[in-house]
Amino acid sequence: MKIISNSALWAFAADHPQAEAPLQGWRWVIEKNQLANWAELKAAFNAVDKVGELVVFDIGGNKYRLIAYIRFEKQIVYIKAVLTHWDYDKGTWKS
């Protein structure tokens, strides 16, 4: 799968250095696989949930949230936001 945009991962890691390794681990799994549907994504990432049309990944032992829109048919992951758990809970990302 292809990630749009990997720069969101780097920008978040610049502010939260401890997030870099788990985010790059997530990136590696996404880029090395062709996941055809939700079931395959759930099998690859146990800590993932659907919120409407978005997919929310728990990253770094539930310290961070990565919110994305996935087009399985085109094999593209669009990153909407990378947040701390605390910022995610505020809910501003939903708008």
N, CA and C atoms as an extended XYZ file, in Angstrom:
285
Properties=species:S:1:pos:R:3:atomname:S:1:resname:S:1:resid:I:1 pbc="F F F"
N         0.846       -1.179        0.000 N   MET     1
C         0.000        0.000        0.000 CA  MET     1
C         0.891        1.242        0.000 C   MET     1
N         0.346        2.318       -0.524 N   LYS     2
C         1.078        3.578       -0.598 CA  LYS     2
C         0.490        4.550        0.418 C   LYS     2
N         1.368        5.262        1.114 N   ILE     3
C         0.949        6.222        2.133 CA  ILE     3
C         1.004        7.643        1.571 C   ILE     3
N        -0.080        8.374        1.792 N   ILE     4
C        -0.158        9.796        1.463 CA  ILE     4
C        -0.497       10.490        2.787 C   ILE     4
N         0.245       11.137        3.474 N   SER     5
C         1.567       11.593        3.239 CA  SER     5
C         2.455       11.162        4.408 C   SER     5
N         3.574       10.598        4.072 N   ASN     6
C         4.534       10.133        5.069 CA  ASN     6
C         5.096       11.299        5.877 C   ASN     6
N         5.041       12.506        5.328 N   SER     7
C         5.564       13.676        6.045 CA  SER     7
C         4.791       13.937        7.334 C   SER     7
N         3.533       13.523        7.396 N   ALA     8
C         2.759       13.666        8.637 CA  ALA     8
C         3.386       12.844        9.759 C   ALA     8
N         3.931       11.686        9.416 N   LEU     9
C         4.596       10.841       10.421 CA  LEU     9
C         5.853       11.519       10.940 C   LEU     9
N         6.640       12.068       10.005 N   TRP    10
C         7.893       12.726       10.396 CA  TRP    10
C         7.633       13.992       11.205 C   TRP    10
N         6.620       14.745       10.823 N   ALA    11
C         6.301       15.976       11.548 CA  ALA    11
C         5.869       15.667       12.983 C   ALA    11
N         5.043       14.636       13.142 N   PHE    12
C         4.609       14.265       14.485 CA  PHE    12
C         5.793       13.773       15.313 C   PHE    12
N         6.641       12.950       14.709 N   ALA    13
C         7.813       12.414       15.416 CA  ALA    13
C         8.799       13.515       15.790 C   ALA    13
N         8.837       14.598       15.034 N   ALA    14
C         9.716       15.720       15.376 CA  ALA    14
C         9.290       16.340       16.704 C   ALA    14
N         7.980       16.382       16.954 N   ASP    15
C         7.464       16.919       18.210 CA  ASP    15
C         7.386       15.870       19.316 C   ASP    15
N         7.337       14.600       18.927 N   HIS    16
C         7.205       13.489       19.874 CA  HIS    16
C         8.220       12.411       19.488 C   HIS    16
N         9.499       12.608       19.807 N   PRO    17
C        10.558       11.686       19.351 CA  PRO    17
C        10.324       10.220       19.724 C   PRO    17
N         9.679        9.976       20.845 N   GLN    18
C         9.431        8.596       21.256 CA  GLN    18
C         8.413        7.891       20.350 C   GLN    18
N         7.715        8.651       19.521 N   ALA    19
C         6.740        8.074       18.596 CA  ALA    19
C         7.364        7.625       17.277 C   ALA    19
N         8.595        8.038       17.005 N   GLU    20
C         9.192        7.750       15.702 CA  GLU    20
C         9.275        6.254       15.405 C   GLU    20
N         9.802        5.476       16.314 N   ALA    21
C         9.956        4.031       16.059 CA  ALA    21
C         8.608        3.337       15.851 C   ALA    21
N         7.605        3.540       16.716 N   PRO    22
C         6.331        2.873       16.446 CA  PRO    22
C         5.650        3.354       15.167 C   PRO    22
N         5.780        4.631       14.845 N   LEU    23
C         5.177        5.125       13.602 CA  LEU    23
C         5.860        4.543       12.377 C   LEU    23
N         7.170        4.440       12.405 N   GLN    24
C         7.882        3.854       11.275 CA  GLN    24
C         7.619        2.348       11.183 C   GLN    24
N         7.395        1.703       12.311 N   GLY    25
C         6.985        0.292       12.297 CA  GLY    25
C         5.632        0.123       11.630 C   GLY    25
N         4.698        1.007       11.956 N   TRP    26
C         3.382        0.999       11.313 CA  TRP    26
C         3.540        1.206        9.814 C   TRP    26
N         4.358        2.199        9.434 N   ARG    27
C         4.591        2.506        8.013 CA  ARG    27
C         5.148        1.289        7.279 C   ARG    27
N         6.093        0.618        7.893 N   TRP    28
C         6.713       -0.545        7.262 CA  TRP    28
C         5.665       -1.622        6.971 C   TRP    28
N         4.792       -1.901        7.923 N   VAL    29
C         3.754       -2.926        7.723 CA  VAL    29
C         2.809       -2.503        6.606 C   VAL    29
N         2.394       -1.249        6.614 N   ILE    30
C         1.482       -0.766        5.563 CA  ILE    30
C         2.132       -0.880        4.186 C   ILE    30
N         3.365       -0.394        4.053 N   GLU    31
C         4.009       -0.356        2.733 CA  GLU    31
C         4.418       -1.733        2.216 C   GLU    31
N         4.611       -2.691        3.079 N   LYS    32
C         5.061       -4.022        2.645 CA  LYS    32
C         3.913       -4.987        2.379 C   LYS    32
N         2.691       -4.533        2.558 N   ASN    33
C         1.541       -5.419        2.383 CA  ASN    33
C         0.546       -4.850        1.383 C   ASN    33
N        -0.205       -5.751        0.790 N   GLN    34
C        -1.345       -5.389       -0.032 CA  GLN    34
C        -2.573       -5.922        0.700 C   GLN    34
N        -3.233       -5.037        1.395 N   LEU    35
C        -4.389       -5.419        2.201 CA  LEU    35
C        -5.650       -5.104        1.402 C   LEU    35
N        -6.438       -6.135        1.146 N   ALA    36
C        -7.552       -5.996        0.216 CA  ALA    36
C        -8.837       -5.485        0.855 C   ALA    36
N        -8.948       -5.590        2.184 N   ASN    37
C       -10.208       -5.222        2.825 CA  ASN    37
C       -10.007       -5.046        4.330 C   ASN    37
N       -11.094       -4.701        5.007 N   TRP    38
C       -11.048       -4.457        6.445 CA  TRP    38
C       -10.562       -5.692        7.212 C   TRP    38
N       -11.010       -6.866        6.840 N   ALA    39
C       -10.616       -8.094        7.549 CA  ALA    39
C        -9.102       -8.306        7.485 C   ALA    39
N        -8.510       -8.079        6.324 N   GLU    40
C        -7.055       -8.227        6.198 CA  GLU    40
C        -6.315       -7.146        6.983 C   GLU    40
N        -6.858       -5.933        6.998 N   LEU    41
C        -6.251       -4.864        7.790 CA  LEU    41
C        -6.318       -5.198        9.271 C   LEU    41
N        -7.443       -5.686        9.731 N   LYS    42
C        -7.633       -6.059       11.135 CA  LYS    42
C        -6.699       -7.210       11.515 C   LYS    42
N        -6.454       -8.124       10.595 N   ALA    43
C        -5.530       -9.226       10.861 CA  ALA    43
C        -4.090       -8.732       10.991 C   ALA    43
N        -3.743       -7.701       10.211 N   ALA    44
C        -2.381       -7.156       10.252 CA  ALA    44
C        -2.173       -6.243       11.449 C   ALA    44
N        -3.233       -5.555       11.879 N   PHE    45
C        -3.171       -4.612       12.998 CA  PHE    45
C        -4.305       -4.934       13.957 C   PHE    45
N        -3.980       -5.546       15.056 N   ASN    46
C        -5.012       -5.894       16.025 CA  ASN    46
C        -5.660       -4.649       16.623 C   ASN    46
N        -4.876       -3.605       16.832 N   ALA    47
C        -5.375       -2.389       17.483 CA  ALA    47
C        -5.783       -1.361       16.434 C   ALA    47
N        -6.903       -1.624       15.774 N   VAL    48
C        -7.421       -0.729       14.742 CA  VAL    48
C        -8.946       -0.750       14.821 C   VAL    48
N        -9.545        0.421       14.625 N   ASP    49
C       -11.001        0.538       14.698 CA  ASP    49
C       -11.507        1.396       13.551 C   ASP    49
N       -12.781        1.214       13.221 N   LYS    50
C       -13.442        2.059       12.241 CA  LYS    50
C       -14.211        3.145       12.983 C   LYS    50
N       -14.117        4.361       12.473 N   VAL    51
C       -14.922        5.473       12.967 CA  VAL    51
C       -15.512        6.137       11.723 C   VAL    51
N       -16.713        5.746       11.377 N   GLY    52
C       -17.310        6.200       10.124 CA  GLY    52
C       -16.497        5.664        8.963 C   GLY    52
N       -16.082        6.550        8.058 N   GLU    53
C       -15.271        6.143        6.912 CA  GLU    53
C       -13.784        6.118        7.245 C   GLU    53
N       -13.427        6.553        8.439 N   LEU    54
C       -12.024        6.618        8.830 CA  LEU    54
C       -11.589        5.375        9.580 C   LEU    54
N       -10.289        5.163        9.584 N   VAL    55
C        -9.683        4.054       10.309 CA  VAL    55
C        -8.757        4.666       11.354 C   VAL    55
N        -8.861        4.180       12.595 N   VAL    56
C        -8.048        4.710       13.693 CA  VAL    56
C        -7.140        3.598       14.198 C   VAL    56
N        -5.847        3.827       14.093 N   PHE    57
C        -4.833        2.880       14.556 CA  PHE    57
C        -4.321        3.317       15.923 C   PHE    57
N        -4.212        2.377       16.858 N   ASP    58
C        -3.526        2.630       18.125 CA  ASP    58
C        -2.049        2.367       17.881 C   ASP    58
N        -1.223        3.349       18.171 N   ILE    59
C         0.212        3.268       17.890 CA  ILE    59
C         0.986        3.410       19.193 C   ILE    59
N         2.057        2.667       19.323 N   GLY    60
C         2.950        2.830       20.466 CA  GLY    60
C         2.322        2.446       21.785 C   GLY    60
N         1.663        1.300       21.825 N   GLY    61
C         1.055        0.851       23.070 CA  GLY    61
C        -0.070        1.760       23.525 C   GLY    61
N        -0.839        2.266       22.576 N   ASN    62
C        -2.010        3.091       22.849 CA  ASN    62
C        -1.658        4.513       23.291 C   ASN    62
N        -0.427        4.944       23.068 N   LYS    63
C        -0.029        6.312       23.413 CA  LYS    63
C        -0.419        7.303       22.318 C   LYS    63
N        -0.550        6.818       21.088 N   TYR    64
C        -0.805        7.673       19.933 CA  TYR    64
C        -1.927        7.089       19.091 C   TYR    64
N        -2.539        7.961       18.296 N   ARG    65
C        -3.576        7.541       17.364 CA  ARG    65
C        -3.210        8.060       15.978 C   ARG    65
N        -3.341        7.208       15.002 N   LEU    66
C        -3.149        7.581       13.614 CA  LEU    66
C        -4.506        7.414       12.938 C   LEU    66
N        -5.001        8.496       12.352 N   ILE    67
C        -6.314        8.486       11.715 CA  ILE    67
C        -6.104        8.568       10.212 C   ILE    67
N        -6.722        7.638        9.506 N   ALA    68
C        -6.492        7.559        8.061 CA  ALA    68
C        -7.773        7.184        7.327 C   ALA    68
N        -7.757        7.495        6.052 N   TYR    69
C        -8.790        7.050        5.131 CA  TYR    69
C        -8.108        6.076        4.182 C   TYR    69
N        -8.678        4.884        4.025 N   ILE    70
C        -8.030        3.858        3.217 CA  ILE    70
C        -8.879        3.529        1.995 C   ILE    70
N        -8.238        3.571        0.830 N   ARG    71
C        -8.855        3.137       -0.421 CA  ARG    71
C        -8.247        1.779       -0.771 C   ARG    71
N        -8.901        0.727       -0.319 N   PHE    72
C        -8.366       -0.618       -0.540 CA  PHE    72
C        -8.214       -0.927       -2.025 C   PHE    72
N        -9.190       -0.491       -2.851 N   GLU    73
C        -9.144       -0.818       -4.274 CA  GLU    73
C        -7.966       -0.153       -4.983 C   GLU    73
N        -7.501        0.988       -4.463 N   LYS    74
C        -6.349        1.679       -5.052 CA  LYS    74
C        -5.065        1.469       -4.258 C   LYS    74
N        -5.183        0.772       -3.099 N   GLN    75
C        -4.023        0.499       -2.242 CA  GLN    75
C        -3.365        1.784       -1.752 C   GLN    75
N        -4.199        2.745       -1.326 N   ILE    76
C        -3.696        4.029       -0.840 CA  ILE    76
C        -4.226        4.294        0.562 C   ILE    76
N        -3.330        4.769        1.431 N   VAL    77
C        -3.687        5.190        2.785 CA  VAL    77
C        -3.447        6.688        2.876 C   VAL    77
N        -4.499        7.436        3.133 N   TYR    78
C        -4.403        8.880        3.304 CA  TYR    78
C        -4.385        9.185        4.799 C   TYR    78
N        -3.306        9.752        5.292 N   ILE    79
C        -3.210       10.079        6.709 CA  ILE    79
C        -3.927       11.400        6.955 C   ILE    79
N        -4.937       11.359        7.804 N   LYS    80
C        -5.670       12.570        8.180 CA  LYS    80
C        -5.000       13.261        9.356 C   LYS    80
N        -4.564       12.466       10.354 N   ALA    81
C        -3.950       13.062       11.545 CA  ALA    81
C        -3.162       12.012       12.304 C   ALA    81
N        -2.151       12.484       13.023 N   VAL    82
C        -1.412       11.676       13.990 CA  VAL    82
C        -1.482       12.475       15.284 C   VAL    82
N        -1.993       11.844       16.328 N   LEU    83
C        -2.279       12.556       17.574 CA  LEU    83
C        -1.814       11.776       18.792 C   LEU    83
N        -1.609       12.497       19.871 N   THR    84
C        -1.451       11.803       21.149 CA  THR    84
C        -2.823       11.268       21.541 C   THR    84
N        -2.845       10.317       22.438 N   HIS    85
C        -4.121        9.769       22.901 CA  HIS    85
C        -4.975       10.893       23.497 C   HIS    85
N        -4.335       11.785       24.246 N   TRP    86
C        -5.038       12.896       24.879 CA  TRP    86
C        -5.684       13.806       23.833 C   TRP    86
N        -4.945       14.170       22.790 N   ASP    87
C        -5.501       15.018       21.727 CA  ASP    87
C        -6.619       14.302       20.977 C   ASP    87
N        -6.471       13.008       20.769 N   TYR    88
C        -7.513       12.226       20.103 CA  TYR    88
C        -8.815       12.292       20.897 C   TYR    88
N        -8.696       12.147       22.212 N   ASP    89
C        -9.884       12.145       23.052 CA  ASP    89
C       -10.637       13.473       23.038 C   ASP    89
N        -9.976       14.567       22.676 N   LYS    90
C       -10.658       15.863       22.564 CA  LYS    90
C       -11.678       15.846       21.434 C   LYS    90
N       -11.433       15.029       20.402 N   GLY    91
C       -12.399       14.854       19.319 CA  GLY    91
C       -12.385       15.900       18.223 C   GLY    91
N       -11.465       16.844       18.268 N   THR    92
C       -11.448       17.893       17.246 CA  THR    92
C       -11.113       17.353       15.855 C   THR    92
N       -10.493       16.186       15.793 N   TRP    93
C       -10.127       15.579       14.505 CA  TRP    93
C       -11.351       15.141       13.715 C   TRP    93
N       -12.487       15.036       14.364 N   LYS    94
C       -13.705       14.555       13.693 CA  LYS    94
C       -14.301       15.584       12.752 C   LYS    94
N       -13.916       16.840       12.891 N   SER    95
C       -14.520       17.875       12.041 CA  SER    95
C       -13.751       18.075       10.762 C   SER    95
